Amino acid sequence: MKIYIVTEGSYSEYAIERVFSNRPAAEEFKKWRNIRNEIEEWEVYDEPFEKCDGEKVMFIKVQGTVYPEAVVDVRYEIRPDMINTDRACRSGRGIMAYNKPGVFTLYNYHYIPADLWDEEKYKAKYTKALYDLAGMTKAMFAEGASVRDVEQALRERDEENDI
Protein backbone atom coordinates (compact mmCIF):
# COMPACT_ATOMS: atom_id res chain seq x y z
CA MET A 1 0.00 0.00 0.00
CA LYS A 2 1.21 3.51 -0.75
CA ILE A 3 0.58 6.75 1.06
CA TYR A 4 0.86 10.25 -0.39
CA ILE A 5 2.31 13.00 1.78
CA VAL A 6 1.72 16.68 1.10
CA THR A 7 4.54 18.77 2.52
CA GLU A 8 5.21 22.47 2.58
CA GLY A 9 8.36 24.53 3.00
CA SER A 10 11.99 23.47 3.04
CA TYR A 11 14.86 23.05 5.51
CA SER A 12 13.76 24.28 8.96
CA GLU A 13 10.37 25.36 7.56
CA TYR A 14 9.66 21.87 6.11
CA ALA A 15 6.50 20.28 7.48
CA ILE A 16 4.02 17.54 6.65
CA GLU A 17 0.64 19.12 5.99
CA ARG A 18 -1.46 15.99 5.44
CA VAL A 19 -1.15 12.28 4.58
CA PHE A 20 -3.50 10.64 2.07
CA SER A 21 -4.19 7.07 0.98
CA ASN A 22 -4.72 8.11 -2.65
CA ARG A 23 -2.93 10.48 -5.03
CA PRO A 24 -6.01 12.34 -6.41
CA ALA A 25 -7.01 13.46 -2.90
CA ALA A 26 -3.44 14.58 -2.19
CA GLU A 27 -3.33 16.53 -5.46
CA GLU A 28 -6.69 18.17 -4.76
CA PHE A 29 -5.51 19.24 -1.27
CA LYS A 30 -2.19 20.53 -2.69
CA LYS A 31 -4.04 22.57 -5.33
CA TRP A 32 -6.59 23.90 -2.82
CA ARG A 33 -3.78 25.02 -0.45
CA ASN A 34 -1.64 26.31 -3.36
CA ILE A 35 1.37 24.25 -2.20
CA ARG A 36 4.42 24.16 -4.48
CA ASN A 37 6.20 21.13 -2.97
CA GLU A 38 5.94 17.83 -4.81
CA ILE A 39 3.72 15.12 -3.31
CA GLU A 40 5.86 12.45 -1.66
CA GLU A 41 4.93 8.83 -2.31
CA TRP A 42 5.87 6.22 0.31
CA GLU A 43 5.29 2.49 0.55
CA VAL A 44 3.68 1.24 3.78
CA TYR A 45 5.13 -2.02 5.09
CA ASP A 46 3.01 -4.16 7.37
CA GLU A 47 4.72 -7.50 6.74
CA PRO A 48 7.31 -8.81 9.21
CA PHE A 49 10.91 -7.89 8.62
CA GLU A 50 14.10 -9.79 9.27
CA LYS A 51 15.64 -8.89 12.60
CA CYS A 52 19.30 -9.27 13.34
CA ASP A 53 19.23 -9.19 17.12
CA GLY A 54 22.61 -10.20 18.43
CA GLU A 55 24.08 -10.97 15.00
CA LYS A 56 27.78 -10.23 14.64
CA VAL A 57 28.36 -8.14 11.55
CA MET A 58 30.93 -5.95 9.86
CA PHE A 59 29.85 -2.41 9.06
CA ILE A 60 31.26 -0.78 5.93
CA LYS A 61 30.54 2.76 4.81
CA VAL A 62 31.94 4.14 1.55
CA GLN A 63 31.73 7.89 1.07
CA GLY A 64 32.96 10.10 -1.75
CA THR A 65 32.74 13.73 -2.82
CA VAL A 66 31.46 14.13 -6.36
CA TYR A 67 32.63 17.02 -8.53
CA PRO A 68 31.47 17.70 -12.10
CA GLU A 69 34.66 16.15 -13.45
CA ALA A 70 35.22 13.22 -11.06
CA VAL A 71 34.55 11.40 -7.79
CA VAL A 72 37.31 12.22 -5.33
CA ASP A 73 38.15 11.78 -1.70
CA VAL A 74 36.73 8.27 -1.36
CA ARG A 75 36.82 7.23 2.30
CA TYR A 76 36.01 4.02 4.11
CA GLU A 77 34.70 3.34 7.58
CA ILE A 78 34.97 -0.33 8.49
CA ARG A 79 34.34 -1.77 11.94
CA PRO A 80 32.98 -4.86 13.65
CA ASP A 81 29.52 -4.31 15.00
CA MET A 82 26.71 -6.20 16.65
CA ILE A 83 23.11 -5.56 15.74
CA ASN A 84 21.24 -5.58 19.00
CA THR A 85 18.18 -3.53 18.23
CA ASP A 86 14.84 -4.27 16.61
CA ARG A 87 15.72 -2.43 13.41
CA ALA A 88 15.74 -4.35 10.17
CA CYS A 89 19.02 -5.62 8.74
CA ARG A 90 19.61 -3.35 5.84
CA SER A 91 21.84 -1.15 3.84
CA GLY A 92 21.45 2.44 2.79
CA ARG A 93 22.66 5.12 0.49
CA GLY A 94 22.01 8.78 -0.05
CA ILE A 95 23.29 12.29 -0.36
CA MET A 96 25.14 13.26 2.78
CA ALA A 97 25.63 16.90 1.80
CA TYR A 98 24.74 18.98 -1.20
CA ASN A 99 27.59 21.48 -1.13
CA LYS A 100 26.83 23.56 -4.22
CA PRO A 101 25.51 22.85 -7.71
CA GLY A 102 27.48 19.96 -9.15
CA VAL A 103 29.35 19.17 -5.91
CA PHE A 104 27.90 16.76 -3.37
CA THR A 105 28.83 13.93 -1.05
CA LEU A 106 27.36 10.46 -1.57
CA TYR A 107 27.55 7.49 0.74
CA ASN A 108 26.47 3.90 0.93
CA TYR A 109 26.64 1.67 3.96
CA HIS A 110 26.10 -2.01 4.57
CA TYR A 111 26.04 -4.57 7.36
CA ILE A 112 27.71 -7.81 6.29
CA PRO A 113 27.44 -10.99 8.40
CA ALA A 114 30.83 -11.44 10.05
CA ASP A 115 31.27 -14.98 8.75
CA LEU A 116 30.98 -13.71 5.15
CA TRP A 117 33.35 -10.74 5.56
CA ASP A 118 36.06 -10.23 2.91
CA GLU A 119 37.41 -6.68 3.17
CA GLU A 120 38.88 -6.34 -0.33
CA LYS A 121 35.79 -7.82 -1.97
CA TYR A 122 33.37 -5.50 -0.18
CA LYS A 123 35.55 -2.41 -0.57
CA ALA A 124 35.70 -3.03 -4.33
CA LYS A 125 32.00 -3.85 -4.61
CA TYR A 126 30.76 -0.82 -2.69
CA THR A 127 33.28 1.57 -4.23
CA LYS A 128 31.89 0.55 -7.63
CA ALA A 129 28.39 1.09 -6.24
CA LEU A 130 29.42 4.59 -5.13
CA TYR A 131 30.67 5.42 -8.64
CA ASP A 132 27.45 4.04 -10.14
CA LEU A 133 25.40 6.20 -7.77
CA ALA A 134 27.57 9.21 -8.67
CA GLY A 135 26.88 8.69 -12.37
CA MET A 136 23.14 8.31 -11.81
CA THR A 137 23.05 11.34 -9.50
CA LYS A 138 25.07 13.57 -11.85
CA ALA A 139 22.79 12.63 -14.77
CA MET A 140 19.68 13.44 -12.72
CA PHE A 141 21.06 16.84 -11.66
CA ALA A 142 22.04 17.57 -15.29
CA GLU A 143 18.41 16.89 -16.29
CA GLY A 144 17.19 19.42 -13.69
CA ALA A 145 16.25 17.08 -10.82
CA SER A 146 16.07 18.56 -7.34
CA VAL A 147 17.99 17.20 -4.35
CA ARG A 148 14.68 15.76 -3.10
CA ASP A 149 14.15 13.98 -6.47
CA VAL A 150 17.61 12.44 -6.25
CA GLU A 151 17.14 11.39 -2.62
CA GLN A 152 13.83 9.72 -3.57
CA ALA A 153 15.56 7.83 -6.40
CA LEU A 154 18.26 6.68 -3.96
CA ARG A 155 15.59 5.54 -1.49
CA GLU A 156 13.88 3.58 -4.25
CA ARG A 157 17.17 1.87 -5.11
CA ASP A 158 17.52 1.09 -1.40
CA GLU A 159 14.09 -0.55 -1.35
CA GLU A 160 14.93 -2.58 -4.44
CA ASN A 161 18.31 -3.42 -2.91
CA ASP A 162 19.75 -2.45 -6.29
CA ILE A 163 23.42 -1.68 -5.84
C-alpha positions in Angstrom: 0.0 0.0 0.0 1.2 3.5 -0.7 0.6 6.8 1.1 0.9 10.3 -0.4 2.3 13.0 1.8 1.7 16.7 1.1 4.5 18.8 2.5 5.2 22.5 2.6 8.4 24.5 3.0 12.0 23.5 3.0 14.9 23.0 5.5 13.8 24.3 9.0 10.4 25.4 7.6 9.7 21.9 6.1 6.5 20.3 7.5 4.0 17.5 6.6 0.6 19.1 6.0 -1.5 16.0 5.4 -1.1 12.3 4.6 -3.5 10.6 2.1 -4.2 7.1 1.0 -4.7 8.1 -2.7 -2.9 10.5 -5.0 -6.0 12.3 -6.4 -7.0 13.5 -2.9 -3.4 14.6 -2.2 -3.3 16.5 -5.5 -6.7 18.2 -4.8 -5.5 19.2 -1.3 -2.2 20.5 -2.7 -4.0 22.6 -5.3 -6.6 23.9 -2.8 -3.8 25.0 -0.5 -1.6 26.3 -3.4 1.4 24.3 -2.2 4.4 24.2 -4.5 6.2 21.1 -3.0 5.9 17.8 -4.8 3.7 15.1 -3.3 5.9 12.4 -1.7 4.9 8.8 -2.3 5.9 6.2 0.3 5.3 2.5 0.6 3.7 1.2 3.8 5.1 -2.0 5.1 3.0 -4.2 7.4 4.7 -7.5 6.7 7.3 -8.8 9.2 10.9 -7.9 8.6 14.1 -9.8 9.3 15.6 -8.9 12.6 19.3 -9.3 13.3 19.2 -9.2 17.1 22.6 -10.2 18.4 24.1 -11.0 15.0 27.8 -10.2 14.6 28.4 -8.1 11.5 30.9 -5.9 9.9 29.8 -2.4 9.1 31.3 -0.8 5.9 30.5 2.8 4.8 31.9 4.1 1.5 31.7 7.9 1.1 33.0 10.1 -1.8 32.7 13.7 -2.8 31.5 14.1 -6.4 32.6 17.0 -8.5 31.5 17.7 -12.1 34.7 16.2 -13.4 35.2 13.2 -11.1 34.5 11.4 -7.8 37.3 12.2 -5.3 38.2 11.8 -1.7 36.7 8.3 -1.4 36.8 7.2 2.3 36.0 4.0 4.1 34.7 3.3 7.6 35.0 -0.3 8.5 34.3 -1.8 11.9 33.0 -4.9 13.6 29.5 -4.3 15.0 26.7 -6.2 16.6 23.1 -5.6 15.7 21.2 -5.6 19.0 18.2 -3.5 18.2 14.8 -4.3 16.6 15.7 -2.4 13.4 15.7 -4.3 10.2 19.0 -5.6 8.7 19.6 -3.3 5.8 21.8 -1.1 3.8 21.5 2.4 2.8 22.7 5.1 0.5 22.0 8.8 -0.1 23.3 12.3 -0.4 25.1 13.3 2.8 25.6 16.9 1.8 24.7 19.0 -1.2 27.6 21.5 -1.1 26.8 23.6 -4.2 25.5 22.8 -7.7 27.5 20.0 -9.1 29.4 19.2 -5.9 27.9 16.8 -3.4 28.8 13.9 -1.0 27.4 10.5 -1.6 27.5 7.5 0.7 26.5 3.9 0.9 26.6 1.7 4.0 26.1 -2.0 4.6 26.0 -4.6 7.4 27.7 -7.8 6.3 27.4 -11.0 8.4 30.8 -11.4 10.1 31.3 -15.0 8.8 31.0 -13.7 5.1 33.4 -10.7 5.6 36.1 -10.2 2.9 37.4 -6.7 3.2 38.9 -6.3 -0.3 35.8 -7.8 -2.0 33.4 -5.5 -0.2 35.5 -2.4 -0.6 35.7 -3.0 -4.3 32.0 -3.8 -4.6 30.8 -0.8 -2.7 33.3 1.6 -4.2 31.9 0.5 -7.6 28.4 1.1 -6.2 29.4 4.6 -5.1 30.7 5.4 -8.6 27.4 4.0 -10.1 25.4 6.2 -7.8 27.6 9.2 -8.7 26.9 8.7 -12.4 23.1 8.3 -11.8 23.0 11.3 -9.5 25.1 13.6 -11.8 22.8 12.6 -14.8 19.7 13.4 -12.7 21.1 16.8 -11.7 22.0 17.6 -15.3 18.4 16.9 -16.3 17.2 19.4 -13.7 16.2 17.1 -10.8 16.1 18.6 -7.3 18.0 17.2 -4.3 14.7 15.8 -3.1 14.1 14.0 -6.5 17.6 12.4 -6.2 17.1 11.4 -2.6 13.8 9.7 -3.6 15.6 7.8 -6.4 18.3 6.7 -4.0 15.6 5.5 -1.5 13.9 3.6 -4.3 17.2 1.9 -5.1 17.5 1.1 -1.4 14.1 -0.5 -1.4 14.9 -2.6 -4.4 18.3 -3.4 -2.9 19.7 -2.4 -6.3 23.4 -1.7 -5.8 
